C-alpha cells in the first residue's frame, strides 16, 4: 500500500452495509499487539448498488509486512437487513504497509561562483 489516503474499491453484491477490518500490530516488533481493527464503513456507489468505496489513511497503520503474523490483512464484511453475509476467501487480502518516505536529498550547495543576470539592470552579479 502507498503512503497516505488509499481508496478501496469493493464489489459486494446483495448488501446494504459494507465495512473493512484490518489485522495489524500496533507495535510491529511485538506479536502480542496484533489484532483485528475496524477501518471503517464503506460508502455505496450512487449508480452501481454492487460497488462500495472506503477511503483510508494508511499512515494510521505502522509500517509492517510480516507474512508469519499475517500482517497486514484486510477483510471485507457485509450484511443485508442486519444479517451478516458469509465471506469467502476472496474477501481477504494481505498487504505490506510502508509509510515512511525516502530521505530527502541533501541541500544543494553550488561550488564556485554563480553568475546571474538581472533583467532590470542587465548587470552580471557574481557570488
Secondary structure, DSSP 8 states (H G I E B T S, - for coil): --SSEEEEEEE--S-SEEEEEEEEESSTT-GGGEEEEEEEE-EE-SS-TTEEEEEEEGGGS-SB-BTTTTBSEEEEEEEETTEE----GGGEEE--B--------------S--EEE-TTT--EEE-
